[in-house]
Amino acid sequence: MTGSSIGMKDQDSSEREKFETELKTILRASSEKGILMRVIGSLAFQMHCPTFGYLQQAMGRAYTDIDFAAYNAQAKHIQGLLASMGYAENREVYIATEGERAIFDKPGTGLHIDIFYEKLDFCHTIYWKDRLEVDSPTIPLTELLLEKMQIVQINEKDVIDTIMLLLEHPLGDVDNDTINVKRTAALCASDWGLWRTTTMNLDKVKKLAQGYEQLTAEQKTKVTAQVDDILARLESEPKPMAWRLRDRVGDRVKWYKDVDEVQ
């Protein structure tokens, strides 16, 4: 785990409420206009973990921005919506990423919005195609898990979010308020690099969870059991020949993309 402290600081309730209130306002406005925007990042985990969401603040996991997944076909509608709400876009980001990412800031408020169109593309690529309609107001739980697990240099904030998710939700083969391990296994079986990073990070989460004094012994045991169950499912999933050949090469060949900082 990287030593980066990004997303880790004491954050009082009023500051957290500022982000949460703004997010609800944006979601309400986008829904009224028929714009499909799904929450990712820290606020998505908070929204989807009503029982264990308190762990973010207890463990010093702060909000730094508001993140969304969206389809590029609605990019102009999103630009117009956010402009009407006082946000200014950094057009250089949208142009430089060829329409894959957009960044907006609301002057004088400290509010920052990051939008990822079609996919999340950091160490590995997590695609949104046909998945944003599956859950609301966040992306599906499987993609929430992989959002964190695809980060090679995983940060403490990512570990905390993952612990919350594993404590809150059961594993299964569907998306209905469940971590769809069937889909996770299928994605990892089609991409050795994603499998390598995901399994590596699940092991880290299991080990690091044991050191948090904010977790009870029962909660630590639950995290371990959830991780072990996911790892077993990933291991048992049938792998194609291309995956098995890449597995023979292993870590001798780099399996991920470098990124400056995954936020």
C-alpha positions, 0 to 999 in steps of 0.5 A: 500500500502506498504511503500517500495520505490523499483522502486521509484527514480529519474532516468535521461533519459540516464539511462532509455534509457540504459534499453530501448535500451537493451530491444530492442536489446534482442527482436530483437535478440530473434525474429531472432532466433525464441525465444518467449520472452514477456516483463513484468514489468515496461518496458512492461507498457512503451511500451504499453502506448505510450501516457501516458508512460511519467507518469513513469518518471514524477512520479518517477517510475524507471526501475530496471531490464528487465523482461520477460515471456517465456515458459520453453521449450525454456529455453536452447535457452534463456540461450544461447542467453543471454550468447552470449550477455554477460549475466551470469546466476544465476543457483541457482535461476533456480534450486531452482525454479525448472525451473520456474524463471531465473536471468541473470546479465551483469557484469559492466552494472547494467543490470539485467534480470528476466525471468518467465517461464510458470507463474508468481507465487507470491501472486497468480498465473498468467499462461502464457499457450497459452497467450504469442502468443496473444500479442507482444512484451509484454504479453496481457493487461489483464495479465499486469493488473493482474501482478499488481493486484495480489500483496497483499502488492501493491507498489507505482510503481505498482499503477503508472503502473496500472494508465497508463494502465487504461488511455491508453486502453479501456475495452472490451471482446477481447485482441486486444489492449484492456484490456480483462475484460471478461477474467479478470472476468473469472479468478477471478470467478474461484479463490476467492483469486485472486478476493479478491486481485484484487478488493482490489487493484483496489479500492486502485488504484482508491483512490490513483490516486486522490492524484497525482498532475501529473494527471489532473482532467480529468485523475483522473475521467477516472481512477475512471470510468475504475476501477468502470467498471472493478469492476462491471464486476467482480461483475456480472460474474457468480460464481461457488458454490465453489467460493460462499462457499469461499466467506462466509469464507471471510478474516477469512482465508488467501487467498494469498501466502506471498512473500518477495518482489514483484518486 
